Amino acid sequence: MPYHPKQYWERRLGQSFNLRGVGHIGFSESYNTWLYRRKKCCIESYFRNTTLKGKHVLDVGCGTGFFVNWYIQQGANVCGMDITEVSISKLKQLYSCDFFIQDITAPDYQPPRKFDIVNFWDVVYHIVEPKPFDRAFDNIASSLKENGLLLFTDWFGAASDIRFAEHVHVRCLDTYQRLLPQKGFKLISVWPLYKALSKHHLPRLDNHLGWLYFYLDNLLSQKMSRNNLSLAAWRYTQSNR
């Protein structure tokens, strides 16, 4: 059955508007809570000693609002964007932010304004086709201020790109290093996210061991995993194009 992103995510979030719905569907909601705790540790580490107060942030693929909430707590001005109606309608009830339904891969994309930060966590590897994938970064570039920051996750330590499922196509750092500098992006750093958590081959009986894998990741994640997600930060400047 062909993958249609909007229909897929409308159905999935309509059935599970929680961390399992936006996270790893193979794990329980309680296990996904540990994955999101690790994401929180990672982004807090990246922005340590950096103030986000007053910064304008675009959260692409805002889902259930995990990062919307985190950036608000840091004092940022947040705008949320998602491909699904269910996400935007529910988040409008929870937060007094600007939210809009939009596909970051759309040819007619128009950013609502320029942003200091584009938050693109756990979205890009769900863009499985080459042309929409390429166009997403053109649209992100058009959304950023000069010297703006792009944060997103993928399998940067992998040896090559891998298509896991109809809705998952992970890409290695070499792929991004060939593409993104042409669009004005310069790599700042890569932060390990998971080594034990979110292993796609973990037995389902391990669902209750999230606390252990969370502890191991906080202890051992000092370099990129070859078969798991990391976080990359990129700086955008028009002069790099």
Sequence and secondary structure as in RCSB ss.txt:
>XXXX:A:sequence
MPYHPKQYWERRLGQSFNLRGVGHIGFSESYNTWLYRRKKCCIESYFRNTTLKGKHVLDVGCGTGFFVNWYIQQG
ANVCGMDITEVSISKLKQLYSCDFFIQDITAPDYQPPRKFDIVNFWDVVYHIVEPKPFDRAFDNIASSLKENGLL
LFTDWFGAASDIRFAEHVHVRCLDTYQRLLPQKGFKLISVWPLYKALSKHHLPRLDNHLGWLYFYLDNLLSQKMS
RNNLSLAAWRYTQSNR
>XXXX:A:secstr
    HHHHHHHHHHH  SHHHHS TTS HHHHHHHHHHHHHHHHHHTTT   TT EEEEET TTSHHHHHHHHTT
 EEEEEES HHHHHHHHHH SSEEEE  TT TT   SS EEEEEETTTGGG  SHHHHHHHHHHHHHHEEEEEEE
EEEE TT SS EEEETTEEE  HHHHHHHGGGGTEEEEEEEE  SSTT TT  GGGGGGHHHHHHHHHHH SS  
TTS EEEEEEE GGG 
